[in-house]
């Protein structure tokens, strides 16, 4: 059934609800903390890796940092006075999550080396199977599986023939020496840009193989002084004020205007990026090869304070000819030139359509997620899927992605999810999931709105589906915040 109002609760709440959290990254840690805060302590956290951390555990390449200011890329309830920079390095972010997990009693609850291979809704509960043969049963599943965790590998002919060392940027091998090496980097996304800036002064030669040029937004990344950190420790509210200020400026100056490609603010962002290119790159020929043929922010906007300087170093080379094949001694481009290398780094991004997959997820009446998502992944409000009751996603498909604080988004989503959980906890119903009609309406409106966003202004990116339409949240960030404040119960099926 569907209803426009909250069903009448029973006299007593359920105290036997069990939750299964899949993933111990940012969103999984958040879920455990918030469940405990709500008095729901019967939960398990399953993590396929050997420790927590998600993105920040798996990505350890030189130069890795978050492109969201650190005081915004933090839990709202756990400000950190020890951030070293405005945009802090990945190792500090990993350490932050480890510290929070310890402080909030989550660390001991994480079961590592537990890859969930199957998740099936049977007899009103979710039954999980692990790769090691163990099983578990729960009333709710919180899929905190992340987005950027399945590396995408390019299909280059001869990749296995290369006699040097090769690895994906998300699988960095720190045992490989860099000094005196000829290094090739494939890709021009955020990872590649950070790697180039970090490595160019450590290696003999660096070749960046560029398929598509990127607009680069200049940023300043000052270090916080010891005096500033001491002030943060004495006055935690100061960090809250910084967070609120950054959030509001970011929303008004970026997040809310992505939905209107022709807005004056989007034009100003493009002008800033264009001026950065013009003022930073001296060689006119190199400058033109670095100039994209699309609008700034059509792809995920690159934030960097050192890339243009790095690519102009005497030992750096920008290669814009397409790659023909990989040979035993290096990369052969389509102009016939062989670029000899000792190390080939594949900064080629991630398979962003995976989400919970390759896990087998089976919902009500044997409905398979793989079949439901055969064309493209989708979820109502990026959280709920019809016929998969009591399963909720954090940072699922169709949510805000890109240059956002996914922590801020996940916190709003979990508050929304807890209101749905409360329907079951208060015995209003046993099962809750978005209705098919609600998802169809959501998708139709989303696709129509996506046409006017900056992401649809004429480039190829990982934001686009097979039909060339952006899959991300196409409305303002303020609208997302409003939607997350309270579920529209008429859009949910409750049994």
C-alpha positions in Angstrom: 0.0 0.0 0.0 1.0 3.6 -0.2 0.0 6.4 2.1 0.3 10.2 2.3 0.6 10.2 6.1 2.6 8.3 8.7 0.7 5.1 9.7 -0.4 4.8 13.3 2.4 3.4 15.4 1.9 0.6 17.8 2.1 1.0 21.6 5.7 -0.2 21.8 8.7 0.1 19.6 10.6 -2.9 18.2 13.8 -3.5 20.1 15.0 -6.5 18.0 15.9 -4.8 14.8 19.3 -5.9 13.3 21.2 -3.9 10.8 23.9 -5.0 8.4 26.3 -2.3 7.2 28.2 -3.2 4.1 31.5 -1.2 3.9 33.6 0.5 6.5 34.5 3.7 4.7 33.2 7.2 5.5 29.6 6.2 5.1 29.8 2.9 7.0 31.5 4.6 10.0 28.8 7.3 9.9 26.0 4.6 9.8 27.4 2.8 12.9 27.7 6.0 14.9 24.2 7.2 14.0 22.6 3.8 14.7 24.2 3.8 18.2 23.1 7.4 18.7 19.5 6.3 18.0 19.8 3.4 20.5 20.1 0.7 17.8 23.1 -1.3 18.8 22.4 -4.6 17.1 24.5 -4.2 13.9 27.3 -5.7 12.0 29.8 -3.9 9.8 31.3 -6.0 7.0 34.4 -4.8 5.2 36.0 -6.7 2.3 39.4 -5.2 2.8 41.8 -5.6 5.7 41.1 -2.3 7.4 38.6 0.6 7.3 38.9 3.7 5.1 37.3 3.1 1.7 38.6 5.6 -0.9 41.3 6.9 1.5 42.5 3.4 2.3 42.8 2.3 -1.4 44.1 5.5 -2.9 47.6 6.2 -1.5 49.3 7.6 -4.6 51.8 10.5 -4.2 50.0 13.9 -4.0 46.6 12.5 -3.1 44.4 15.1 -1.3 40.7 15.9 -1.1 39.5 18.8 -3.3 36.9 19.7 -0.7 38.2 21.9 2.2 39.0 19.8 5.2 36.7 21.5 7.6 33.8 20.7 5.3 35.1 17.2 4.5 34.6 16.2 8.1 31.7 14.8 10.1 29.6 17.7 11.4 29.7 16.1 14.9 33.4 15.5 14.9 35.4 18.6 13.9 39.1 18.1 13.6 41.4 20.9 14.9 44.5 19.1 13.6 44.1 19.4 9.8 47.4 20.5 8.4 46.1 22.4 5.3 43.0 23.8 3.9 42.9 20.8 1.6 44.6 18.1 3.5 46.4 15.0 2.2 44.9 11.6 1.9 46.9 10.1 4.7 45.5 12.6 7.2 41.9 11.8 6.0 42.6 8.1 6.5 43.9 8.8 10.0 40.9 11.0 10.8 38.5 8.2 10.0 40.5 5.7 12.0 40.5 8.1 15.0 36.8 8.7 14.7 36.1 5.0 14.5 38.1 4.5 17.7 36.6 7.4 19.6 33.0 6.4 18.8 33.5 2.7 19.5 33.1 1.6 15.9 36.5 0.1 15.4 35.9 -3.1 17.4 32.6 -3.7 15.5 34.2 -3.8 12.0 34.7 -7.3 10.6 37.5 -7.1 8.0 38.2 -9.5 5.3 34.5 -10.1 4.9 33.4 -9.6 1.3 29.6 -9.9 0.9 28.9 -11.9 -2.2 25.1 -12.3 -1.9 22.4 -10.4 -0.3 18.8 -11.8 -0.6 15.5 -10.8 0.9 13.9 -14.0 2.1 11.0 -14.5 4.6 10.9 -10.8 5.4 14.6 -10.4 6.3 17.9 -10.0 4.5 20.2 -13.0 4.3 23.9 -12.4 3.5 26.6 -14.7 2.3 30.3 -13.9 2.5 33.2 -15.0 0.3 34.6 -17.0 3.2 31.4 -19.0 3.5 29.9 -17.3 6.6 26.4 -15.9 6.7 24.3 -13.4 8.6 20.7 -12.2 8.8 19.4 -8.7 9.3 16.2 -6.7 9.1 17.9 -3.8 7.4 20.9 -3.4 5.0 22.8 -0.2 4.8 24.8 -0.3 1.6 27.8 2.0 2.3 29.7 0.6 -0.6 30.9 3.8 -2.1 31.3 4.9 -5.7 35.0 5.1 -6.6 36.3 1.7 -5.6 36.3 -0.5 -8.7 39.3 0.6 -10.8 38.7 1.0 -14.6 41.5 -0.5 -16.7 42.0 0.7 -20.3 41.8 -1.9 -23.0 45.2 -1.2 -24.6 46.6 -3.8 -27.0 49.9 -5.2 -25.6 49.4 -4.0 -22.0 50.7 -7.4 -20.8 53.8 -7.1 -23.0 55.2 -4.1 -21.1 58.5 -5.2 -19.4 58.5 -2.3 -17.0 56.2 -1.9 -14.0 52.6 -0.9 -14.4 49.7 -0.4 -11.9 46.5 1.5 -11.5 46.7 4.7 -9.5 44.3 3.2 -6.9 46.6 0.2 -6.5 49.9 2.1 -6.0 52.9 -0.1 -5.4 55.1 1.9 -2.9 57.9 -0.6 -3.2 58.7 0.6 -6.7 61.5 3.2 -6.8 60.9 6.4 -8.6 64.2 8.2 -8.7 65.8 8.3 -12.1 62.8 6.5 -13.7 61.0 7.3 -17.0 57.4 7.5 -15.9 54.2 7.6 -18.0 50.9 8.6 -16.6 47.7 7.8 -18.6 44.7 10.0 -17.8 44.0 13.6 -16.9 41.4 13.3 -14.1 42.0 14.5 -10.6 44.3 11.6 -9.7 46.5 12.1 -12.7 46.8 15.8 -12.1 47.8 15.3 -8.5 50.3 12.5 -9.4 52.0 14.6 -12.1 52.5 17.6 -9.7 53.8 15.3 -7.0 56.2 13.2 -9.1 57.7 15.5 -11.7 60.6 16.6 -9.5 61.3 13.0 -8.3 61.7 11.2 -11.6 64.0 11.5 -14.6 61.3 11.9 -17.2 57.5 12.2 -16.9 55.1 11.7 -19.9 51.4 12.6 -19.4 49.3 10.8 -22.0 46.3 13.1 -22.5 43.2 11.9 -24.2 41.1 14.9 -23.2 42.3 18.3 -21.8 41.0 19.5 -18.5 40.0 22.9 -17.2 41.9 23.6 -14.0 40.5 25.8 -11.2 43.3 27.5 -9.3 43.3 27.0 -5.6 45.4 28.1 -2.6 46.3 25.5 -0.1 47.8 27.3 2.9 49.0 25.3 6.0 47.2 25.9 9.3 49.7 27.4 11.8 50.2 25.9 15.3 48.5 29.0 16.6 45.4 28.4 14.4 45.2 24.8 15.5 45.5 25.8 19.2 42.7 28.2 18.6 40.5 25.5 17.0 41.2 23.3 20.1 40.2 26.0 22.5 37.2 27.1 20.5 35.6 24.2 18.5 32.8 26.4 17.5 35.2 28.3 15.3 35.6 25.2 13.2 31.8 25.0 13.0 31.7 28.5 11.8 34.3 27.8 9.1 32.4 24.7 8.0 29.1 26.7 7.7 30.8 29.5 5.9 32.6 27.2 3.4 29.4 25.2 2.8 27.3 28.2 2.1 29.8 29.8 -0.2 30.3 26.5 -2.0 26.6 26.0 -2.4 25.8 29.5 -3.7 29.0 29.8 -5.7 29.1 26.3 -7.3 26.6 23.6 -6.3 23.4 25.5 -6.9 24.5 26.8 -10.3 25.6 23.6 -12.0 22.0 23.1 -12.9 22.0 26.1 -15.2 24.8 26.0 -17.7 24.1 29.5 -18.8 24.1 31.1 -15.4 26.5 34.1 -14.8 28.3 32.2 -12.1 29.0 29.3 -14.5 30.3 31.8 -17.0 32.5 33.3 -14.3 33.9 29.9 -13.3 34.8 29.3 -17.0 36.5 32.7 -17.2 38.5 32.0 -14.1 39.7 28.6 -15.5 40.5 30.2 -18.8 42.5 33.0 -17.2 44.4 30.3 -15.1 45.5 28.6 -18.3 46.4 31.9 -20.1 48.4 33.2 -17.1 50.1 30.0 -16.1 51.3 28.3 -19.4 53.9 30.4 -21.2 54.4 28.3 -24.4 51.5 29.1 -26.7 51.7 25.7 -28.4 51.6 23.8 -25.1 48.8 26.2 -23.9 46.6 25.3 -26.9 47.2 21.5 -26.3 46.1 22.0 -22.7 43.0 24.0 -23.7 39.7 22.0 -23.5 37.0 22.3 -26.2 34.2 22.3 -23.7 32.8 24.4 -20.9 34.5 24.4 -17.5 32.7 22.0 -15.0 31.2 20.0 -17.8 33.6 17.3 -16.5 34.4 17.1 -12.8 36.3 20.3 -12.2 40.0 19.9 -11.5 41.3 21.8 -8.5 45.1 22.3 -8.5 47.7 24.7 -7.3 50.6 23.1 -9.2 49.7 21.1 -12.3 50.4 23.8 -14.9 53.8 24.5 -13.3 54.6 20.7 -13.2 53.7 20.0 -16.8 56.1 22.9 -17.9 59.1 21.3 -16.1 62.0 20.5 -18.5 61.6 16.8 -17.8 57.8 16.8 -18.4 56.2 16.0 -21.7 52.5 16.3 -22.7 51.6 13.6 -25.2 48.3 14.3 -27.0 48.6 11.7 -29.8 46.4 8.7 -29.1 47.8 5.5 -27.8 48.1 2.8 -30.5 49.5 0.0 -28.3 51.7 -0.8 -25.4 55.0 -2.5 -26.3 57.7 -4.2 -24.1 59.7 -0.9 -23.7 56.9 1.6 -23.6 53.9 3.3 -25.3 53.5 3.5 -29.1 51.3 6.4 -30.1 49.4 6.6 -33.3 52.0 8.9 -35.0 54.4 5.9 -34.8 56.5 7.3 -32.0 57.7 5.0 -29.2 57.8 6.6 -25.7 60.2 4.5 -23.7 59.2 4.0 -20.1 60.3 2.2 -16.9 56.9 2.7 -15.1 53.4 3.1 -16.5 50.7 4.5 -14.2 47.1 4.0 -15.2 45.2 6.9 -13.7 42.2 5.9 -15.6 39.5 6.3 -13.0 36.8 3.9 -11.8 33.8 1.9 -12.9 31.3 4.3 -11.5 28.2 2.2 -12.4 29.1 -0.6 -10.0 27.8 0.6 -6.6 26.8 -2.6 -4.7 27.9 -4.8 -7.6 29.4 -7.4 -8.2 27.5 -8.5 -5.1 24.4 -10.4 -6.1 21.4 -8.6 -4.6 18.0 -10.3 -4.7 14.9 -8.5 -3.6 11.3 -9.3 -3.1 9.9 -12.2 -5.2 13.4 -13.0 -6.6 13.9 -9.6 -8.2 17.6 -9.3 -9.2 19.3 -6.0 -8.9 21.5 -6.9 -12.0 18.2 -7.1 -14.0 16.8 -3.9 -12.6 20.0 -2.1 -13.3 20.5 -3.7 -16.7 20.3 -0.3 -18.6 21.6 2.0 -15.9 21.7 2.2 -12.1 19.0 4.3 -10.5 17.5 4.8 -7.0 14.8 7.0 -5.7 16.5 10.0 -4.1 19.7 8.0 -4.5 18.6 5.9 -1.5 15.9 3.3 -2.2 15.0 0.8 -4.9 11.5 -0.6 -5.5 11.1 -4.3 -4.5 14.2 -4.1 -2.3 12.6 -3.3 1.0 14.6 -2.2 4.0 17.7 -1.8 1.9 19.1 1.8 1.7 22.1 3.2 -0.1 24.4 6.0 1.0 25.7 8.0 -2.0 23.9 5.7 -4.4 23.0 6.4 -8.0 21.5 9.8 -9.0 22.7 11.7 -6.0 25.0 14.7 -5.9 28.5 13.7 -6.9 31.7 15.5 -8.1 33.0 18.5 -6.3 30.8 18.0 -3.2 31.5 16.9 0.4 30.1 13.4 0.3 30.2 13.4 4.1 27.7 16.3 4.1 25.5 14.4 1.7 25.7 11.1 3.6 24.8 12.8 6.8 21.6 14.2 5.2 20.8 10.9 3.6 21.2 8.9 6.8 18.9 11.3 8.7 16.3 10.6 5.9 16.9 6.8 6.2 16.4 6.9 9.9 12.9 8.4 9.4 12.1 5.4 7.3 13.6 3.0 9.8 11.4 4.6 12.4 8.3 3.4 10.5 9.4 -0.2 11.2 10.8 0.4 14.6 7.4 1.9 15.7 5.6 -1.1 14.2 3.8 1.1 11.6 5.0 -1.5 9.0 7.6 -4.3 8.5 8.9 -3.3 5.1 9.5 0.0 3.4 10.9 0.8 0.0 10.3 3.4 -2.8 7.4 2.6 -5.0 7.9 1.9 -8.7 5.7 4.8 -9.6 7.8 7.1 -7.4 11.1 6.0 -9.1 9.6 6.3 -12.6 8.4 9.8 -11.8 11.8 10.7 -10.2 13.7 9.4 -13.2 11.5 11.2 -15.7 11.9 14.5 -13.9 15.6 13.9 -13.3 16.3 13.2 -17.0 14.4 16.3 -18.1 16.2 18.5 -15.6 19.6 17.1 -16.5 19.4 18.5 -20.0 20.0 22.1 -18.8 22.9 21.2 -16.4 26.5 22.1 -17.2 27.3 18.3 -17.5 25.1 18.2 -20.6 26.8 21.1 -22.3 29.0 19.1 -24.7 31.6 16.8 -23.3 32.1 13.1 -22.4 32.4 12.3 -18.7 31.7 9.7 -16.1 28.6 11.6 -15.2 26.9 10.5 -18.4 24.8 7.4 -19.0 24.8 5.4 -22.3 22.3 7.8 -23.7 24.6 10.8 -23.0 22.4 12.1 -20.1 23.9 13.1 -16.7 23.0 10.6 -14.0 23.8 12.9 -11.1 21.4 15.0 -9.1 20.3 17.7 -11.6 18.7 20.2 -9.2 20.1 22.6 -6.8 21.9 21.5 -3.6 19.3 23.4 -1.6 16.6 21.3 -3.1 18.5 18.2 -2.1 18.7 19.4 1.4 15.0 20.1 1.4 14.2 16.6 0.1 16.4 15.0 2.7 14.7 16.9 5.5 11.6 14.6 5.4 10.6 11.6 3.2 7.5 11.9 1.2 5.7 8.9 2.5 3.3 8.8 -0.4 6.3 7.8 -2.6 7.0 4.7 -0.5 5.4 1.3 -0.4 4.9 -0.1 3.1 3.9 -3.6 4.1 
